[in-house]
Amino acid sequence: MEQVEVESYTLEEILTSLENQNRLILWNDDHNTFDHVIYCLITHLSYTESQAERIAWSVHTKGKCTILEGDLTKLGQYRSILLDEGLTVSIS
């Protein structure tokens, strides 16, 4: 009989995994420029310029992009900041 190896996880690993199910989504819209989106991603989320440009193009071509994962409190704070900047964002 073949022995099956079972993976085990600590409670902390499971909770971290569940926390990361929350995503901050940036949506394409008709009123923000590429420059403004890139500026916001660099300024508020500490992305590099090249990362921010890739995200902006992804949003433009695909309609949306996950820009951050984590707990709801943290995502809610970033959502508020980006909404104040005029970006279209949601948490899922």
Summary of the structure (lengths in Angstrom):
residues: 92
radius of gyration: 17.1
end to end distance: 44.1
largest distance: 63.4
contacts: 222
relative contact order: 0.23
helix: 52%
strand: 15%
